[in-house]
């Protein structure tokens, strides 16, 4: 009961209670040596779980800056490391409730360390965490692997505080320390089979995704390179040899990384997969479809690269905007890949407009400048791609059509919010002019294609309305009021006929 009370008391502080937090930190710092000396006996599991919770609360409270001056900082850091290692040692046990308590305690410590800037503690733990992955601890992996996820997440929280000029070197230094641990995780994934993945596969995938989010895809690919074309698809262990399982990990984990890496590493791979699929279309349609599936998985990683991208301008504007042109080309001509480009532009615009971290806040001016530079070329093509997508949707499943429509319109709205207001106004006027021509002119004077475009044109104009400058609101009323009135009249007529 005493341990539970202590844990609850130390975790009760909120961010606004600065004075109370400092008092509890001093209290916890005084309690830590005593807690470390408490003997732990496995005869009473509930006692050990409560002790682990109390120890974690104390370590979490003292994480970060020293409370007794710089001279004491080294000793305090050593005490925190000793406490974490004592918690990690509990994973040698087998009791499920004890393992759960140990996981919760360790994750609390690592989360607090990330939130409070305790880099000195976190960067010393990758080697200690390798012991959790020993074969003798395999039965504990569903509880132990989330602890490693917590370590990566804690380091990722600290990474968001680093300046853009230093983030590359900072990441490389921490990735070097974590490389053996990453190698162990990759080996476990490569050796795992179906029943084992049912046991700890979800936790392992989340852990590897957290590593990608913290260190970047390039660091993980140094440990496990993608070899999708180097092995035959018929190989029973193709997934392990090719590391194709990495595609889903990269999709789930990529953020705050270099978009140029997608352009230089993954786009050539995608091109090679497309060429292989084309080559096999006549001789082996089934294998061609499998390579097409791999191609889609590669492109599915793109949105993550655009989420708080570290080099958005450098990547999209390099070589005369080559990457931006390639993305627009996919929007216009490759329906099976179009969704990933819509999502990528949405991520890029949304995280630029509302940066979720200090790192992306520092990058915001450069990213805004990049997107506004490209908007005169990209935004009109996005509108064209939407109308083309609508024409291609004839005969498709209604739920799929609606899903694609929502993704595309969300991307358009995200870009409109960040684009130049004058450009948006001019595009709206153009859309309205085409819409009026398609809906009000004589049947013989309007091209059939333009008539068919009335619905997507109305969708796009409607999506722009909330983000127009005030000077365009009169035009909005003049265009849409008659349409709304005609709809209302038609509904009244239908009701009268029904009556």
N, C-alpha and C positions, 0 to 999 in steps of 0.2 A: 504493500500500500504506500509506503514511504517513497519507493522508487517511482510509482505511478504519479503520486502527487508532485514530486520534483519535476518529472518530465512535463506534466501539464502546466506547472507554474512557469517553467522556463520557455515554453512554446507559446505562452499567452500574449506576448508582446506584439503589438502592431507597429507598422512603420512610423506612425505619427507620434508614438510615445518614446521619443528619443532619450529622455532622462531615465525612464524606467528601463529601457534597453541597456543603457550603460550600467545601471545598478545591477541588473541581472548578469551582465557580462562579468562584472567584478566578482559577484557571488559564484558564478559558474567557474571562473578561473580558480577560485579558492577551493572549490569542491573537486575539481578534476583530479588532483594527486590522490585524494582519498578514495575516489571511485576506482581509480586504476589499481589500487592495492586491495580492493575487495575480492576475496576468493570466489570463484564461480564453480559451482557444483551442479552436475546434470541430474542430480536426484530429484530436483524440483524445477520442472520446465517453466512453470509460470513465474517462478522467482527469476530465472535467467532472462526470460523475455522482458520482464519489468526492468531488470537491471540494464539490459541492452537499450531499452527505450530511454532510461534516465541518462545513461552514458552518452547516447546520441544527442539528447537535448542539451547536455552540458557542452559537448564539443561544438554543436551548432551555435550555441550562444557565444562561445569564445572565438569563433572563426573570424578571420580577417585581421585587423590591426591589433597590435599588442596593447594590453590594458595596463601594463606596468613599465612602459618605456622601452626603448630599443635594446637596452642591455638584456632584458628578459625575453625578448622576442624569440631568440633561438631556442631557449628552453621550452617556451610555450608551444612552438611549432613541433618540437620533438614529442611533447606530451600528446598533442593532437594526433600525430602519426601513430604513436603507441596505442592510443585509444581505438583508432580505426582498425589497426591490425588485430586488436583484441576482438573487435566485432567481426572481422572477416574470418577469424578462427572458428567462429560458431558454425560456419558452413561445413565443417567436418562432421557435424552431427547429422542425424537422420530424422528426428522428430519433425513432422510437418509444421506444427504450430511454432516450434522454435525457429525453423528456417524462415517462416513468414515474418516472425518478429525481427530476426536478424536482417532480413531484406529491408523492412520498413525503417529500421534504425539506420542502416547504412545509407539508404537513399535520402533520409532526412539530413544526415551529415553532409553528403555530397551536394545536395541542393542548397543548403545553407552556405557551404563553402563557395559555390558558384555565385550566389546572390550577394555575398559579402566580400568578394574579391580575394579569397584565400588561395591564391595561385601556389604559394609555397607548399601547401598541403596537397592540392590536387595533382600537381605535376610530379609528385613523388609516388603516386599510388598505382600507376600502370603496372609496374613490376610486381607489386604486392598482389594485385588483382589476378595475375597469371595463375596463382595458386588455386584460385577458384575453379579453374578449367582443367585441373588434373583429373585423370581417369577415375581415381578413387572418389572424387566428388561429383561424378556424373549424375547421380540420383538427385543432387541438389541444384542442378543447372537451371531448372525453371525458376528458382528463387535467386540463384547466384548471378545469372547473366543480367537481370535487371539492375543489379548493383553496378556492373560495368557500364550499362547504359546510363545510369546516373552519373558516373564519372565523366563520360563523354559529354553529357548534357551540361554538367557543371563547368567543364572547360569551354563548352560552346557559349555559355552565358558570359564568361569572362572575355571571350573573343569578341563579342558584340561591343565591348567597351574600348577596344583597341582602335587607334586611328587608321584610316585607309592607307596611309603611307607605311605603316608598320605591320599591318595585318598579315601580309605574306610571310615575312620573316618570323613573326610570332607563331604563326600556324606551323611553319616548317619545323621550328624548334620543338614544339609540343608533339608534332606528328613523329618526329624522330624518336622521342622517348616512348611513344605508344606503339611503335612499329612491331616489336615482338609480340605484344598483346594482340594487335590486329592480325598478325600472322597466325597466332593460335586460333583466333575466331574463324578465320578463313579455312584453316585445316579442319576444324570441327564441322563446318558447313560442307566441305568437300567430302568428308567421310560419312556424313549422316545419310541415312536411308529413310524410307517412308515412315516406319513406326517410330523412329527416333525423332523425326521432324514433327510428328504428331505430339511428342512429349515436350520438346523445347524449341521447335522451329520458329514459332511466333516470336518468342523472346529473343532468339538469336537474330532474326531479321530486323527487329526493332533496334537491337544493339548495333548492328552493322550500319543501319540507316543513321543512327545517332553519330556514329563515327564519321560517316560521309558529311553530315551536316556540320560537324566541328572541324574536321581536317580537310575536307574537300574531296571530290571524286578522284583527283589525280593521285592523292596519297594512298587511297585504298587500291587503286589500279596498279600501283607499284608492287603491291603484295600479291594481287590476283588480277592478272591481265585478261581482258576479254579476248577469246580466241574462237569466235563464232564460226569462222570460215576455215579454220585449220583442222577441224575434225569432222568426220561424216555424221550426218544426222542419224544414221542408222546405228551408231555406236551406242550400246546400252548405257554407257556412263557419259554420254555427250554432255549432260548438264554439268557434271563435275569437271570434265576435261576442258570444256569451253568456258566455264564460269558463267554460263548464260543466266544463272540465278541472280547474278549481280545486277542484271537489268532492272529487276523489280526493286532491289535495294537502292540503286541509284535514283530511280523514280521517286521513291519515298523519302530519300535523305537529302537530295541536292537542294541547297539554298546558300545564299551568301558566298558564292564562289565565282570563278572566272567564266564568263560566257564564251570567251575566246577558246576555252578548252573544248567546249562543245563543237565549235567550228573546226578546230584543228584535229581533234581526235575522233569524235563521234560522227560527224557528218561524212568524212571519208569512209568510215565503217558502214554507214547507212547506204552510201552510194554503191559500195561493194556488194552489200546484201541485195540491193535492187537489181544489180547486174546479174547476180547469181540466180535470183528468182526468174528473171527474164530468160536466162539461158535454159532453165529447166522447164519452162512453161509447156513446151511441146512434148518433151520426153518423160517428164515426171511431174505432173500437175500437183500431186500431193506434197512433194518436197518443195515445189515452188511456193505453195501456200504457206508452208512452214517458214520459209525464208521471208516471205511477206509479213508474217506475224512477228518475226524477230525485228524486221525493219520498223514496224509500228512501235514495238517496245523501245527501240532506240530513240525514236522521235518523242515518245511519251516522257522522256527525261527532260526535254527542252523546257517546259514550264518551270521546273525547279531551278534551272540555270538562270532564269529571268527573275526569280524572287530575290530581291536585294542583291542583284548582280554587282560584283565589285568593279567591273569594267564595262558597263553597259555601253557607254559612248565609244570607248576604244574598240569594242568588238563590233558593234553595229555600223560604225562609220569607217572602219578600216577598209582600205583598198576601194575607196569611192563608194562605200556603203554596200559592199558585196554581200555580206550576211543578210542585211535588211532586204536586199533584192531577192535573195534566195528564199527568204521567209514569205515575201509577197508572192513569189512564183508558186510556192506550195499552196498558199491560200487560193490562188486562181486556178491551178491546174491539177491538184492532187487531193481529191475528196477524202481518201482514206487517211490522210495525214493532216487535213485542214484543222481538225479540232485542237491538235496540240499547239498549232501556231496561234489560234484564237486565245487559248489559255495562257500562252507565253506572253502575248501582248497585255492581257489582263493583269498578270502577275507583275510585269514590268511597270505598268502605269499605276496600279494600286499601291505597290510598295514604295513608289517614288512620291506619289501624292500624300500618302500617310505612312511615313517610315515607322516600322515597328521596333526599331532598335537604334541606339546611338550611332552605330556604324553606318546604317543606311541613312540616318539623318545627316551625317557628315557628307555622304555621297549625293544627297538630294539635289543640290544645285547643278552638278555635272550631269546627273541623269535627266533632270528636267530639260536642260539645254539640249541634250541628245534627242529626246523624244519630240521636242518642239521643232528641232531642225529637220527631223524625218517626217513630221506630220503632213507636210504639203505633198509628199510622195506616197506615204503609206496609207493615210486615212481615206483618200479617194479610192484607192485600190481595195481597201477593206469594204467599202460600200459596193463596189463592183462585184467583189467575191460573194457578198451576201445575196445580191440579186441572182448571181449565177447559181449559188447553192439552192436557192428557191426553185429555180427552173429544173435543176437536177433531182429535186425531191419528189417529183410526180411519181406516184405509184409506190412510194416507200411507206414503211410502217409509220403511223401517225405519231407514236410515242418517240420514235427515233428522230423524226423530223422536228418535233417540238423541242427535244433535248438539244439538237444541233442549233436550232434557232435561238434558244435562250443563251447558249454559250457564245454564239456570234454577236448577238445584240449586247451582251454584257461586255464583250471586248470593245465594241464600238463605243459604248457609253464610257468605259474607262479611259479610252484614248481621247474622247471628246472633252472630258473633264480637265485634261491636261494640255490640250492643244490650244493654239492661238484662237481667241474669240472671233476675230475677223474671218479666219478661214472657216470656222464652224458655221458662222452666219451665212457665208457664201455657199457652202455646201448645202445648207438647209434650203436656201432659196432655189438652188438647182434641183434638189429633190422635189420641192413643192411644185416647181414649174413642170417637171416631168409627170408628177402625180396628177396635176390638174389636166394636163394634156391627155393622159391615159383614161381619165374618168369622166371628162366633160365634153370632149370633142366629138364630132360626128363619127360614126362607126367607120365610114370609109376613109376618113382622113388620118386615122391613127394606125400605126404599124401594129401587127398582131403581137409581136414580141413586147412592145411597149405596153400594150394592154395587160399582158400576162405579168408584167413587172409592177403593176399597180399595188398589189399586196405587199411585196417586199419594200417598195418605195415608201408606202405608208408606215410600215414597221420602222424603217430607218428614221423617217421624219419624226415619228412619235418618240423614238428613243432619244432624239436630240433635244426635244422641247424643254425638258427640265434644266438644260445646261446652256440655253441660249441667253444672249444679252437682252436686257429689257427692251431695247429698240426693236427687237424682232417679234415681240408679243402681239402687236397689232396684226401682223401677218399671220401668226398662228391662229388667232381668232377668226380672221377672214377665211382661212382655208378650212379649218376643222369644224367651225360652227355649222355651216351648211351640211356637212357630212353627218354630224350628230343629229341634226334636225331631220334629215332624210331617213336615218335609221329609226328615230323615234316614230316618225309617221308610218314607216313600214311595219313596225311592231304593233301600232294601234290598229292598222288595217288587218293584220293577222288575227288580233284578238277579236275584232268585230266579226270576221268571217267565222271564227271558232264559236262565237256566241250564237 
